[in-house]
């Protein structure tokens, strides 16, 4: 029997037209600064495409976030937290597209 013991929130950002490594670094740092201390966040990692050369790998995004929570309820608190809204306000000009994948683990 499968028992879910956590919730993983994976967010992929495509940079705005003309955005480069500096924008990617600013976005990752903004995520670390605003999101990592929100109650319920167990772990937050920000990274960049690995450039893996396989047909099933999408390297077209600019920044990836992996955020772990103990539960879906903790994730829901995070979504409405003022620091999450502040991150969006301060950093949304850096991206043109966002794709989210959530998983129960």
Backbone atoms as SQL, in Angstrom:
CREATE TABLE atoms (id INTEGER PRIMARY KEY, chain TEXT, resi INTEGER, resn TEXT, atom TEXT, x REAL, y REAL, z REAL);
INSERT INTO atoms VALUES
  (1, 'A', 1, 'UNK', 'N', 0.837, -1.188, 0.000),
  (2, 'A', 1, 'UNK', 'CA', 0.000, 0.000, 0.000),
  (3, 'A', 1, 'UNK', 'C', 0.879, 1.248, 0.000),
  (4, 'A', 2, 'UNK', 'N', 0.552, 2.207, -0.843),
  (5, 'A', 2, 'UNK', 'CA', 1.277, 3.482, -0.915),
  (6, 'A', 2, 'UNK', 'C', 0.796, 4.416, 0.182),
  (7, 'A', 3, 'UNK', 'N', 1.735, 4.980, 0.914),
  (8, 'A', 3, 'UNK', 'CA', 1.413, 5.970, 1.939),
  (9, 'A', 3, 'UNK', 'C', 2.191, 7.233, 1.600),
  (10, 'A', 4, 'UNK', 'N', 1.475, 8.326, 1.360),
  (11, 'A', 4, 'UNK', 'CA', 2.124, 9.594, 1.050),
  (12, 'A', 4, 'UNK', 'C', 2.607, 10.248, 2.334),
  (13, 'A', 5, 'UNK', 'N', 3.872, 10.618, 2.348),
  (14, 'A', 5, 'UNK', 'CA', 4.451, 11.231, 3.539),
  (15, 'A', 5, 'UNK', 'C', 4.948, 12.645, 3.282),
  (16, 'A', 6, 'UNK', 'N', 4.713, 13.154, 2.093),
  (17, 'A', 6, 'UNK', 'CA', 5.181, 14.500, 1.805),
  (18, 'A', 6, 'UNK', 'C', 4.613, 15.037, 0.509),
  (19, 'A', 7, 'UNK', 'N', 4.992, 16.254, 0.215),
  (20, 'A', 7, 'UNK', 'CA', 4.494, 16.978, -0.951),
  (21, 'A', 7, 'UNK', 'C', 5.680, 17.708, -1.567),
  (22, 'A', 8, 'UNK', 'N', 5.902, 17.513, -2.868),
  (23, 'A', 8, 'UNK', 'CA', 6.993, 18.182, -3.564),
  (24, 'A', 8, 'UNK', 'C', 6.403, 19.115, -4.617),
  (25, 'A', 9, 'UNK', 'N', 6.837, 20.360, -4.587),
  (26, 'A', 9, 'UNK', 'CA', 6.365, 21.422, -5.473),
  (27, 'A', 9, 'UNK', 'C', 7.548, 21.784, -6.379),
  (28, 'A', 10, 'UNK', 'N', 7.434, 21.470, -7.666),
  (29, 'A', 10, 'UNK', 'CA', 8.514, 21.737, -8.627),
  (30, 'A', 10, 'UNK', 'C', 8.046, 22.833, -9.575),
  (31, 'A', 11, 'UNK', 'N', 8.822, 23.895, -9.660),
  (32, 'A', 11, 'UNK', 'CA', 8.443, 25.065, -10.450),
  (33, 'A', 11, 'UNK', 'C', 9.558, 25.353, -11.453),
  (34, 'A', 12, 'UNK', 'N', 9.176, 25.474, -12.723),
  (35, 'A', 12, 'UNK', 'CA', 10.141, 25.754, -13.785),
  (36, 'A', 12, 'UNK', 'C', 9.802, 27.108, -14.394),
  (37, 'A', 13, 'UNK', 'N', 10.817, 27.975, -14.497),
  (38, 'A', 13, 'UNK', 'CA', 10.654, 29.329, -15.021),
  (39, 'A', 13, 'UNK', 'C', 11.407, 29.466, -16.338),
  (40, 'A', 14, 'UNK', 'N', 10.742, 30.012, -17.333),
  (41, 'A', 14, 'UNK', 'CA', 11.399, 30.401, -18.583),
  (42, 'A', 14, 'UNK', 'C', 11.639, 31.900, -18.487),
  (43, 'A', 15, 'UNK', 'N', 12.848, 32.312, -18.764),
  (44, 'A', 15, 'UNK', 'CA', 13.215, 33.717, -18.629),
  (45, 'A', 15, 'UNK', 'C', 12.561, 34.563, -19.716),
  (46, 'A', 16, 'UNK', 'N', 12.362, 35.820, -19.405),
  (47, 'A', 16, 'UNK', 'CA', 11.781, 36.760, -20.370),
  (48, 'A', 16, 'UNK', 'C', 12.720, 36.897, -21.568),
  (49, 'A', 17, 'UNK', 'N', 12.193, 37.386, -22.642),
  (50, 'A', 17, 'UNK', 'CA', 12.989, 37.618, -23.863),
  (51, 'A', 17, 'UNK', 'C', 14.214, 38.451, -23.507),
  (52, 'A', 18, 'UNK', 'N', 15.374, 37.992, -23.890),
  (53, 'A', 18, 'UNK', 'CA', 16.612, 38.718, -23.619),
  (54, 'A', 18, 'UNK', 'C', 17.213, 38.439, -22.256),
  (55, 'A', 19, 'UNK', 'N', 16.508, 37.670, -21.426),
  (56, 'A', 19, 'UNK', 'CA', 17.030, 37.351, -20.100),
  (57, 'A', 19, 'UNK', 'C', 18.188, 36.376, -20.194),
  (58, 'A', 20, 'UNK', 'N', 19.182, 36.577, -19.386),
  (59, 'A', 20, 'UNK', 'CA', 20.370, 35.725, -19.419),
  (60, 'A', 20, 'UNK', 'C', 20.732, 35.210, -18.042),
  (61, 'A', 21, 'UNK', 'N', 21.968, 34.832, -17.881),
  (62, 'A', 21, 'UNK', 'CA', 22.437, 34.218, -16.633),
  (63, 'A', 21, 'UNK', 'C', 22.224, 35.129, -15.431),
  (64, 'A', 22, 'UNK', 'N', 22.420, 36.437, -15.611),
  (65, 'A', 22, 'UNK', 'CA', 22.228, 37.361, -14.487),
  (66, 'A', 22, 'UNK', 'C', 20.766, 37.346, -14.013),
  (67, 'A', 23, 'UNK', 'N', 19.813, 37.343, -14.943),
  (68, 'A', 23, 'UNK', 'CA', 18.404, 37.267, -14.568),
  (69, 'A', 23, 'UNK', 'C', 18.100, 35.944, -13.869),
  (70, 'A', 24, 'UNK', 'N', 18.670, 34.854, -14.365),
  (71, 'A', 24, 'UNK', 'CA', 18.462, 33.544, -13.744),
  (72, 'A', 24, 'UNK', 'C', 18.993, 33.551, -12.309),
  (73, 'A', 25, 'UNK', 'N', 20.159, 34.126, -12.098),
  (74, 'A', 25, 'UNK', 'CA', 20.738, 34.208, -10.754),
  (75, 'A', 25, 'UNK', 'C', 19.867, 35.067, -9.839),
  (76, 'A', 26, 'UNK', 'N', 19.364, 36.184, -10.368),
  (77, 'A', 26, 'UNK', 'CA', 18.494, 37.060, -9.574),
  (78, 'A', 26, 'UNK', 'C', 17.206, 36.343, -9.182),
  (79, 'A', 27, 'UNK', 'N', 16.637, 35.587, -10.101),
  (80, 'A', 27, 'UNK', 'CA', 15.410, 34.848, -9.833),
  (81, 'A', 27, 'UNK', 'C', 15.649, 33.774, -8.773),
  (82, 'A', 28, 'UNK', 'N', 16.724, 33.017, -8.914),
  (83, 'A', 28, 'UNK', 'CA', 17.044, 31.981, -7.934),
  (84, 'A', 28, 'UNK', 'C', 17.292, 32.585, -6.555),
  (85, 'A', 29, 'UNK', 'N', 18.021, 33.681, -6.504),
  (86, 'A', 29, 'UNK', 'CA', 18.296, 34.332, -5.226),
  (87, 'A', 29, 'UNK', 'C', 17.016, 34.894, -4.613),
  (88, 'A', 30, 'UNK', 'N', 16.139, 35.469, -5.433),
  (89, 'A', 30, 'UNK', 'CA', 14.858, 35.959, -4.927),
  (90, 'A', 30, 'UNK', 'C', 14.031, 34.843, -4.324),
  (91, 'A', 31, 'UNK', 'N', 14.027, 33.684, -4.960),
  (92, 'A', 31, 'UNK', 'CA', 13.300, 32.533, -4.425),
  (93, 'A', 31, 'UNK', 'C', 13.887, 32.103, -3.095),
  (94, 'A', 32, 'UNK', 'N', 15.195, 31.996, -3.027),
  (95, 'A', 32, 'UNK', 'CA', 15.837, 31.586, -1.774),
  (96, 'A', 32, 'UNK', 'C', 15.517, 32.578, -0.650),
  (97, 'A', 33, 'UNK', 'N', 15.613, 33.862, -0.966),
  (98, 'A', 33, 'UNK', 'CA', 15.421, 34.912, 0.038),
  (99, 'A', 33, 'UNK', 'C', 13.977, 34.957, 0.542),
  (100, 'A', 34, 'UNK', 'N', 13.014, 34.874, -0.365),
  (101, 'A', 34, 'UNK', 'CA', 11.610, 35.052, 0.021),
  (102, 'A', 34, 'UNK', 'C', 10.902, 33.767, 0.426),
  (103, 'A', 35, 'UNK', 'N', 11.270, 32.651, -0.168),
  (104, 'A', 35, 'UNK', 'CA', 10.455, 31.445, -0.016),
  (105, 'A', 35, 'UNK', 'C', 10.975, 30.450, 1.009),
  (106, 'A', 36, 'UNK', 'N', 12.271, 30.432, 1.249),
  (107, 'A', 36, 'UNK', 'CA', 12.844, 29.377, 2.085),
  (108, 'A', 36, 'UNK', 'C', 12.450, 29.462, 3.552),
  (109, 'A', 37, 'UNK', 'N', 12.040, 30.632, 4.022),
  (110, 'A', 37, 'UNK', 'CA', 11.692, 30.783, 5.439),
  (111, 'A', 37, 'UNK', 'C', 10.185, 30.749, 5.694),
  (112, 'A', 38, 'UNK', 'N', 9.394, 30.494, 4.668),
  (113, 'A', 38, 'UNK', 'CA', 7.948, 30.388, 4.864),
  (114, 'A', 38, 'UNK', 'C', 7.663, 29.151, 5.714),
  (115, 'A', 39, 'UNK', 'N', 6.828, 29.294, 6.744),
  (116, 'A', 39, 'UNK', 'CA', 6.506, 28.134, 7.581),
  (117, 'A', 39, 'UNK', 'C', 5.994, 26.959, 6.736),
  (118, 'A', 40, 'UNK', 'N', 6.496, 25.776, 7.040),
  (119, 'A', 40, 'UNK', 'CA', 6.095, 24.575, 6.320),
  (120, 'A', 40, 'UNK', 'C', 7.072, 24.146, 5.246),
  (121, 'A', 41, 'UNK', 'N', 7.944, 25.057, 4.807),
  (122, 'A', 41, 'UNK', 'CA', 8.952, 24.693, 3.799),
  (123, 'A', 41, 'UNK', 'C', 10.043, 23.892, 4.507),
  (124, 'A', 42, 'UNK', 'N', 10.177, 22.622, 4.119),
  (125, 'A', 42, 'UNK', 'CA', 11.204, 21.768, 4.702),
  (126, 'A', 42, 'UNK', 'C', 12.546, 21.961, 4.006),
  (127, 'A', 43, 'UNK', 'N', 12.481, 22.130, 2.697),
  (128, 'A', 43, 'UNK', 'CA', 13.706, 22.312, 1.909),
  (129, 'A', 43, 'UNK', 'C', 13.357, 23.026, 0.622),
  (130, 'A', 44, 'UNK', 'N', 14.207, 23.959, 0.227),
  (131, 'A', 44, 'UNK', 'CA', 14.057, 24.665, -1.042),
  (132, 'A', 44, 'UNK', 'C', 15.395, 24.624, -1.757),
  (133, 'A', 45, 'UNK', 'N', 15.359, 24.200, -3.008),
  (134, 'A', 45, 'UNK', 'CA', 16.556, 24.220, -3.840),
  (135, 'A', 45, 'UNK', 'C', 16.232, 24.968, -5.119),
  (136, 'A', 46, 'UNK', 'N', 17.144, 25.817, -5.546),
  (137, 'A', 46, 'UNK', 'CA', 17.018, 26.535, -6.811),
  (138, 'A', 46, 'UNK', 'C', 18.194, 26.127, -7.681),
  (139, 'A', 47, 'UNK', 'N', 17.902, 25.842, -8.944),
  (140, 'A', 47, 'UNK', 'CA', 18.971, 25.412, -9.827),
  (141, 'A', 47, 'UNK', 'C', 18.713, 25.803, -11.268),
  (142, 'A', 48, 'UNK', 'N', 19.603, 25.345, -12.127),
  (143, 'A', 48, 'UNK', 'CA', 19.611, 25.727, -13.534),
  (144, 'A', 48, 'UNK', 'C', 19.685, 24.465, -14.391),
  (145, 'A', 49, 'UNK', 'N', 19.313, 24.556, -15.651),
  (146, 'A', 49, 'UNK', 'CA', 19.344, 23.357, -16.505),
  (147, 'A', 49, 'UNK', 'C', 20.721, 22.693, -16.484),
  (148, 'A', 50, 'UNK', 'N', 20.708, 21.379, -16.406),
  (149, 'A', 50, 'UNK', 'CA', 21.956, 20.623, -16.364),
  (150, 'A', 50, 'UNK', 'C', 22.534, 20.408, -17.759),
  (151, 'A', 51, 'UNK', 'N', 21.733, 20.660, -18.783),
  (152, 'A', 51, 'UNK', 'CA', 22.211, 20.470, -20.142),
  (153, 'A', 51, 'UNK', 'C', 22.326, 19.012, -20.548),
  (154, 'A', 52, 'UNK', 'N', 21.612, 18.158, -19.849),
  (155, 'A', 52, 'UNK', 'CA', 21.635, 16.732, -20.147),
  (156, 'A', 52, 'UNK', 'C', 21.205, 16.497, -21.587),
  (157, 'A', 53, 'UNK', 'N', 22.040, 15.788, -22.342),
  (158, 'A', 53, 'UNK', 'CA', 21.793, 15.584, -23.780),
  (159, 'A', 53, 'UNK', 'C', 21.038, 14.276, -24.013),
  (160, 'A', 54, 'UNK', 'N', 19.748, 14.301, -23.707),
  (161, 'A', 54, 'UNK', 'CA', 18.869, 13.159, -23.974),
  (162, 'A', 54, 'UNK', 'C', 17.566, 13.718, -24.505),
  (163, 'A', 55, 'UNK', 'N', 16.965, 13.008, -25.437),
  (164, 'A', 55, 'UNK', 'CA', 15.756, 13.486, -26.085),
  (165, 'A', 55, 'UNK', 'C', 14.587, 13.732, -25.149),
  (166, 'A', 56, 'UNK', 'N', 14.538, 13.065, -24.016),
  (167, 'A', 56, 'UNK', 'CA', 13.417, 13.226, -23.089),
  (168, 'A', 56, 'UNK', 'C', 13.629, 14.342, -22.082),
  (169, 'A', 57, 'UNK', 'N', 14.787, 15.006, -22.143),
  (170, 'A', 57, 'UNK', 'CA', 15.108, 16.062, -21.184),
  (171, 'A', 57, 'UNK', 'C', 14.827, 17.427, -21.808),
  (172, 'A', 58, 'UNK', 'N', 14.074, 18.249, -21.073),
  (173, 'A', 58, 'UNK', 'CA', 13.774, 19.610, -21.503),
  (174, 'A', 58, 'UNK', 'C', 14.742, 20.558, -20.800),
  (175, 'A', 59, 'UNK', 'N', 15.661, 21.134, -21.548),
  (176, 'A', 59, 'UNK', 'CA', 16.622, 22.090, -21.004),
  (177, 'A', 59, 'UNK', 'C', 16.270, 23.528, -21.371),
  (178, 'A', 60, 'UNK', 'N', 15.021, 23.778, -21.776),
  (179, 'A', 60, 'UNK', 'CA', 14.669, 25.096, -22.284),
  (180, 'A', 60, 'UNK', 'C', 14.320, 26.112, -21.195),
  (181, 'A', 61, 'UNK', 'N', 14.140, 25.682, -19.966),
  (182, 'A', 61, 'UNK', 'CA', 13.802, 26.602, -18.874),
  (183, 'A', 61, 'UNK', 'C', 15.072, 27.307, -18.384),
  (184, 'A', 62, 'UNK', 'N', 14.888, 28.335, -17.573),
  (185, 'A', 62, 'UNK', 'CA', 16.033, 29.075, -17.050),
  (186, 'A', 62, 'UNK', 'C', 16.351, 28.787, -15.603),
  (187, 'A', 63, 'UNK', 'N', 15.312, 28.547, -14.787),
  (188, 'A', 63, 'UNK', 'CA', 15.489, 28.305, -13.354),
  (189, 'A', 63, 'UNK', 'C', 14.477, 27.253, -12.917),
  (190, 'A', 64, 'UNK', 'N', 14.910, 26.355, -12.055),
  (191, 'A', 64, 'UNK', 'CA', 14.021, 25.352, -11.465),
  (192, 'A', 64, 'UNK', 'C', 14.045, 25.489, -9.955),
  (193, 'A', 65, 'UNK', 'N', 12.871, 25.372, -9.352),
  (194, 'A', 65, 'UNK', 'CA', 12.760, 25.313, -7.893),
  (195, 'A', 65, 'UNK', 'C', 12.179, 23.967, -7.506),
  (196, 'A', 66, 'UNK', 'N', 12.727, 23.383, -6.470),
  (197, 'A', 66, 'UNK', 'CA', 12.174, 22.179, -5.869),
  (198, 'A', 66, 'UNK', 'C', 11.954, 22.502, -4.405),
  (199, 'A', 67, 'UNK', 'N', 10.688, 22.449, -3.990),
  (200, 'A', 67, 'UNK', 'CA', 10.339, 22.814, -2.622),
  (201, 'A', 67, 'UNK', 'C', 9.613, 21.631, -2.000),
  (202, 'A', 68, 'UNK', 'N', 10.076, 21.221, -0.830),
  (203, 'A', 68, 'UNK', 'CA', 9.486, 20.085, -0.138),
  (204, 'A', 68, 'UNK', 'C', 8.690, 20.548, 1.075),
  (205, 'A', 69, 'UNK', 'N', 7.532, 19.909, 1.241),
  (206, 'A', 69, 'UNK', 'CA', 6.638, 20.156, 2.368),
  (207, 'A', 69, 'UNK', 'C', 6.283, 18.818, 3.011),
  (208, 'A', 70, 'UNK', 'N', 5.881, 18.852, 4.258),
  (209, 'A', 70, 'UNK', 'CA', 5.434, 17.629, 4.924),
  (210, 'A', 70, 'UNK', 'C', 4.057, 17.206, 4.433),
  (211, 'A', 71, 'UNK', 'N', 3.266, 18.175, 3.954),
  (212, 'A', 71, 'UNK', 'CA', 1.893, 17.857, 3.570),
  (213, 'A', 71, 'UNK', 'C', 1.377, 18.840, 2.531),
  (214, 'A', 72, 'UNK', 'N', 0.287, 18.454, 1.881),
  (215, 'A', 72, 'UNK', 'CA', -0.389, 19.359, 0.952),
  (216, 'A', 72, 'UNK', 'C', -0.922, 20.582, 1.692),
  (217, 'A', 73, 'UNK', 'N', -1.323, 20.411, 2.944),
  (218, 'A', 73, 'UNK', 'CA', -1.820, 21.541, 3.738),
  (219, 'A', 73, 'UNK', 'C', -0.716, 22.580, 3.945),
  (220, 'A', 74, 'UNK', 'N', 0.518, 22.123, 4.185),
  (221, 'A', 74, 'UNK', 'CA', 1.643, 23.064, 4.322),
  (222, 'A', 74, 'UNK', 'C', 1.885, 23.807, 3.011),
  (223, 'A', 75, 'UNK', 'N', 1.755, 23.104, 1.890),
  (224, 'A', 75, 'UNK', 'CA', 1.888, 23.743, 0.578),
  (225, 'A', 75, 'UNK', 'C', 0.828, 24.816, 0.397),
  (226, 'A', 76, 'UNK', 'N', -0.394, 24.534, 0.825),
  (227, 'A', 76, 'UNK', 'CA', -1.486, 25.498, 0.676),
  (228, 'A', 76, 'UNK', 'C', -1.217, 26.768, 1.480),
  (229, 'A', 77, 'UNK', 'N', -0.639, 26.616, 2.662),
  (230, 'A', 77, 'UNK', 'CA', -0.265, 27.782, 3.476),
  (231, 'A', 77, 'UNK', 'C', 0.789, 28.605, 2.737),
  (232, 'A', 78, 'UNK', 'N', 1.773, 27.936, 2.180),
  (233, 'A', 78, 'UNK', 'CA', 2.841, 28.576, 1.409),
  (234, 'A', 78, 'UNK', 'C', 2.271, 29.403, 0.253),
  (235, 'A', 79, 'UNK', 'N', 1.313, 28.839, -0.465),
  (236, 'A', 79, 'UNK', 'CA', 0.748, 29.522, -1.639),
  (237, 'A', 79, 'UNK', 'C', 0.152, 30.876, -1.295),
  (238, 'A', 80, 'UNK', 'N', -0.447, 31.001, -0.119),
  (239, 'A', 80, 'UNK', 'CA', -1.100, 32.253, 0.272),
  (240, 'A', 80, 'UNK', 'C', -0.254, 33.104, 1.212),
  (241, 'A', 81, 'UNK', 'N', 0.960, 32.697, 1.474),
  (242, 'A', 81, 'UNK', 'CA', 1.811, 33.429, 2.413),
  (243, 'A', 81, 'UNK', 'C', 2.268, 34.754, 1.788),
  (244, 'A', 82, 'UNK', 'N', 2.320, 35.833, 2.573),
  (245, 'A', 82, 'UNK', 'CA', 2.760, 37.137, 2.057),
  (246, 'A', 82, 'UNK', 'C', 4.146, 37.106, 1.405),
  (247, 'A', 83, 'UNK', 'N', 5.059, 36.274, 1.908),
  (248, 'A', 83, 'UNK', 'CA', 6.399, 36.212, 1.311),
  (249, 'A', 83, 'UNK', 'C', 6.352, 35.593, -0.087),
  (250, 'A', 84, 'UNK', 'N', 5.439, 34.670, -0.323),
  (251, 'A', 84, 'UNK', 'CA', 5.265, 34.096, -1.663),
  (252, 'A', 84, 'UNK', 'C', 4.744, 35.166, -2.617),
  (253, 'A', 85, 'UNK', 'N', 3.778, 35.935, -2.151),
  (254, 'A', 85, 'UNK', 'CA', 3.239, 37.026, -2.973),
  (255, 'A', 85, 'UNK', 'C', 4.304, 38.099, -3.237),
  (256, 'A', 86, 'UNK', 'N', 5.157, 38.358, -2.257),
  (257, 'A', 86, 'UNK', 'CA', 6.229, 39.344, -2.435),
  (258, 'A', 86, 'UNK', 'C', 7.244, 38.852, -3.462),
  (259, 'A', 87, 'UNK', 'N', 7.577, 37.567, -3.419),
  (260, 'A', 87, 'UNK', 'CA', 8.475, 36.986, -4.423),
  (261, 'A', 87, 'UNK', 'C', 7.909, 37.199, -5.826),
  (262, 'A', 88, 'UNK', 'N', 6.639, 36.910, -6.007),
  (263, 'A', 88, 'UNK', 'CA', 6.007, 37.091, -7.317),
  (264, 'A', 88, 'UNK', 'C', 6.067, 38.554, -7.735),
  (265, 'A', 89, 'UNK', 'N', 5.748, 39.453, -6.812),
  (266, 'A', 89, 'UNK', 'CA', 5.756, 40.885, -7.113),
  (267, 'A', 89, 'UNK', 'C', 7.146, 41.360, -7.541),
  (268, 'A', 90, 'UNK', 'N', 8.175, 40.926, -6.826),
  (269, 'A', 90, 'UNK', 'CA', 9.535, 41.398, -7.088),
  (270, 'A', 90, 'UNK', 'C', 10.208, 40.708, -8.277),
  (271, 'A', 91, 'UNK', 'N', 9.838, 39.473, -8.554),
  (272, 'A', 91, 'UNK', 'CA', 10.603, 38.699, -9.538),
  (273, 'A', 91, 'UNK', 'C', 9.849, 38.343, -10.818),
  (274, 'A', 92, 'UNK', 'N', 8.552, 38.590, -10.880),
  (275, 'A', 92, 'UNK', 'CA', 7.784, 38.152, -12.051),
  (276, 'A', 92, 'UNK', 'C', 8.226, 38.831, -13.346),
  (277, 'A', 93, 'UNK', 'N', 8.874, 39.959, -13.250),
  (278, 'A', 93, 'UNK', 'CA', 9.356, 40.620, -14.467),
  (279, 'A', 93, 'UNK', 'C', 10.518, 39.848, -15.107),
  (280, 'A', 94, 'UNK', 'N', 11.084, 38.894, -14.384),
  (281, 'A', 94, 'UNK', 'CA', 12.216, 38.130, -14.895),
  (282, 'A', 94, 'UNK', 'C', 11.796, 36.921, -15.736),
  (283, 'A', 95, 'UNK', 'N', 10.535, 36.492, -15.616),
  (284, 'A', 95, 'UNK', 'CA', 10.118, 35.304, -16.346),
  (285, 'A', 95, 'UNK', 'C', 8.986, 35.588, -17.312),
  (286, 'A', 96, 'UNK', 'N', 8.895, 34.721, -18.332),
  (287, 'A', 96, 'UNK', 'CA', 7.820, 34.828, -19.322),
  (288, 'A', 96, 'UNK', 'C', 6.832, 33.674, -19.214),
  (289, 'A', 97, 'UNK', 'N', 7.250, 32.597, -18.563),
  (290, 'A', 97, 'UNK', 'CA', 6.396, 31.414, -18.445),
  (291, 'A', 97, 'UNK', 'C', 6.780, 30.655, -17.183),
  (292, 'A', 98, 'UNK', 'N', 5.775, 30.054, -16.551),
  (293, 'A', 98, 'UNK', 'CA', 5.989, 29.217, -15.378),
  (294, 'A', 98, 'UNK', 'C', 5.228, 27.913, -15.577),
  (295, 'A', 99, 'UNK', 'N', 5.874, 26.803, -15.253),
  (296, 'A', 99, 'UNK', 'CA', 5.207, 25.497, -15.284),
  (297, 'A', 99, 'UNK', 'C', 5.422, 24.841, -13.929),
  (298, 'A', 100, 'UNK', 'N', 4.339, 24.328, -13.330),
  (299, 'A', 100, 'UNK', 'CA', 4.411, 23.729, -12.008),
  (300, 'A', 100, 'UNK', 'C', 4.022, 22.257, -12.085),
  (301, 'A', 101, 'UNK', 'N', 4.773, 21.441, -11.350),
  (302, 'A', 101, 'UNK', 'CA', 4.452, 20.035, -11.161),
  (303, 'A', 101, 'UNK', 'C', 4.445, 19.770, -9.656),
  (304, 'A', 102, 'UNK', 'N', 3.324, 19.287, -9.147),
  (305, 'A', 102, 'UNK', 'CA', 3.211, 18.938, -7.733),
  (306, 'A', 102, 'UNK', 'C', 3.081, 17.421, -7.617),
  (307, 'A', 103, 'UNK', 'N', 3.716, 16.858, -6.608),
  (308, 'A', 103, 'UNK', 'CA', 3.674, 15.415, -6.424),
  (309, 'A', 103, 'UNK', 'C', 3.541, 15.061, -4.952),
  (310, 'A', 104, 'UNK', 'N', 2.688, 14.088, -4.682),
  (311, 'A', 104, 'UNK', 'CA', 2.630, 13.472, -3.364),
  (312, 'A', 104, 'UNK', 'C', 3.695, 12.393, -3.334),
  (313, 'A', 105, 'UNK', 'N', 4.530, 12.400, -2.303),
  (314, 'A', 105, 'UNK', 'CA', 5.618, 11.419, -2.230),
  (315, 'A', 105, 'UNK', 'C', 5.548, 10.654, -0.929);
